Amino acid sequence: MKTLHRLSVTIAVLLSCAACDRQTPVVGEQPTPAAATVAKTDTLETRRFARAVDLYAKEPTAENAADVSRALADLNGEISELQERVANKTGGEREEAAAKLKNLQAYRTAESARFAAAQARAAVPVEPGLPPRTEAQKAGDALKEAGDKIEEGAKKAGDAIEDAARKTGDAVKDAVK
């Protein structure tokens, strides 16, 4: 359930940033083959986010996923600050903030997509065999088992009522004779 929630949050982030389309290399970083995306504006937040996604892609653990979430939150904080600057400043300062904002939004979109792809790969079982049962499947099985027990109990109760009615009917017939 948590993986599904994380994936839906990631998709929501991607959809909210769909208008962003700029992607360029990160200064001083080698882009991974899966991600030809990089921030034109190199910041501490973009480097942390890239490293966190790279690490998660190599080792998809819950701890690494949490690191990606923290790095994304930091990047979103930087983006929020830039949005505020764009809204409140004028002239060259506003233009500079708007350019940086556009670059960071594009970068966030691209890296979030790369993270979502890594999550999807991690969710697929590597070894052949039956896939792990989901919580929904387990709950469905438990409900079916409970339903079967209720049905069995109802049949026993029905049989007992029929026996009692038959005995009562026989007793009434004997009394009338």
Buried (B, 14 or more C-beta within 10 A) or exposed (E): EEBEEBBEBBEEBBEEBEEBEBBBBBEEBEBBEBBEBBBBBBBEBBBBBBBBBBBBBEEBEEEBBEBBBEBBEBBBEBBEEBBEBBEEBEEEEBEBBBBBBBBBBBBBBBBBBBBBBBBEEBEEEEEEEEEEEEEEEEEEEEEEEEEEEEEEEEEEEEEEEEEEEEEEEEEEEEEEE
